[in-house]
Amino acid sequence: MDVTAIVSVAVETAQARTAEAVSMAVLKRALEIQAQGDVQLVQAAVQSMPAAGNPPHLGNFIDIFG
């Protein structure tokens, strides 16, 4: 194997590693953005839910003998 082939393989390997690192960074950022959107969606859903109009004691006990 001559020197140019070794250098060529080394350069290709370095480029592949760089491309993989960039892809991972983009993926991580996309996941962060999606997580932020999910949090905002849940917060909006919670805010839009009506407050319960039932008395505080209602629904605390289950009648299993009836």
C-alpha positions in Angstrom: 0.0 0.0 0.0 1.5 3.3 -0.9 1.5 6.5 1.1 -1.1 8.3 -0.9 -3.6 5.5 -0.4 -3.0 5.6 3.4 -3.4 9.4 3.4 -6.6 9.0 1.3 -8.1 6.5 3.8 -7.1 8.7 6.7 -8.8 11.8 5.1 -12.0 9.8 4.3 -12.1 8.5 7.9 -11.7 12.0 9.3 -14.4 13.3 7.0 -16.8 10.5 8.0 -16.2 11.2 11.7 -16.9 14.9 11.1 -20.1 14.2 9.1 -21.2 11.9 11.9 -20.5 14.5 14.6 -22.5 17.1 12.7 -25.4 14.8 12.1 -25.5 13.9 15.8 -25.4 17.6 16.8 -28.3 18.4 14.4 -30.3 15.4 15.8 -29.7 16.5 19.4 -30.8 20.1 18.6 -33.9 18.8 16.8 -34.8 16.7 19.8 -34.3 19.7 22.1 -36.6 21.8 20.0 -39.2 19.0 19.9 -39.1 18.6 23.7 -39.6 22.4 24.1 -42.6 22.2 21.8 -44.0 19.3 23.8 -43.6 21.2 27.1 -45.4 24.2 25.6 -48.2 21.9 24.3 -48.7 20.3 27.7 -48.7 23.7 29.4 -51.3 25.0 27.0 -53.5 22.0 27.5 -53.3 22.3 31.3 -54.2 26.0 31.1 -57.2 25.4 28.9 -58.7 22.7 31.2 -61.7 24.0 33.1 -61.4 24.0 36.9 -63.4 21.2 38.6 -66.7 22.5 39.9 -67.2 19.6 42.3 -66.9 19.8 46.1 -63.5 18.8 47.4 -64.9 15.7 49.2 -66.6 14.3 46.1 -64.9 11.3 44.5 -62.6 10.5 47.4 -64.4 7.3 48.5 -65.8 4.3 46.6 -68.8 2.5 47.9 -67.9 -1.2 47.4 -70.8 -2.5 49.5 -73.7 -1.0 47.5 
